[in-house]
Amino acid sequence: MHGRRSRAGSHFVRLSELRPGQRARIIAVRGGRGFRERFSGMGLHIGSEIEVLQSTGSNGMILIRTGNTRLMIGYGMANKIFLQLE
């Protein structure tokens, strides 16, 4: 996992880097207007807590849970979502 540190010193990663069982909080997204609209349309927001339930590996799909909702996220989208580890 290629963790990074923000200016405040907290550890953050891309959603695409998490493994099943890991939990984290969404802190940023990188993408254009369409991506941000799709992101929020799925019920994901900055500050949302997520847990990775299943991952098919690089370039595959990632199943996550946020609250009582389960979502399948593609690798490309997951690579644009930045999280702070819990």
N, C-alpha and C positions, 0 to 999 in steps of 0.2 A: 504494500500500500504506500502510495506516495503522499504522505501527509504534508501539509503546509501550515505555516503559522500566519495569522492575521497580524495587523499592526498592534492589536491589543494583546497578542501573545497566545490566543486560544488556537487550538488545533482544528483544522478543517480539511475536508476531503470532498471529492466529487461523489455523487450518488453511484456512479459506475464503478467506484473502487470499493464499495462496501460489500461485505459478505453476509450470508444469511445469519440472522440472529442479532446483527448489529443495529443499534438505535442511534438516531441523530436528529438534529433540528435544522431545518432549512434556513440558511442565512443569506443566500444570494442566488440569482439565476442570471445566466448570460444568454442573450438571444434577442431577436427583434420583436416587434410588436405582435406578430402572429404567434410566436413561441410563447410570449408572456400571456396572451389571451388563452391559448390552449392550456397552459400551465394552471392558470386560475380557474378555467372552466372545468378542470378535473378536481377542483376543490383543494388544490395545493396553494399554499401561501407562505410568504416569509414568516418564519416563526413556527410553522407546522412541525410537529414531531412525527417522525416516520420510523418504521422498522422494516428491514429487508427480510422477506419471508423465503424467497427463492431467487437464485440467479443462475442463468444458463451460461455464464462466462462472457468474455469479451465479444462484442458484436452481437450479443443475444438479447434476451429480454430479462427484466428484473421485476419480480412481484414484490410490491411493498404494501404496508398497511399504515394508514393514518386514521386515527380514531377507530371507527367501526367500518371503515371503507378499505377495500383492497383494490389496488390498481396495478396494471401491467404497464411498465414503462420500457420503451426501446432504449438501446444502448446510446444512440445519438442524443436523445433527450436527456438521459441520465447523466451524460457527460457534461451537460450545461447547468446542472443543479449542484450547488455547493452547500455543504452541511457542516455543522459543528458537532463533533462526537459527544455523545452523552456520557 
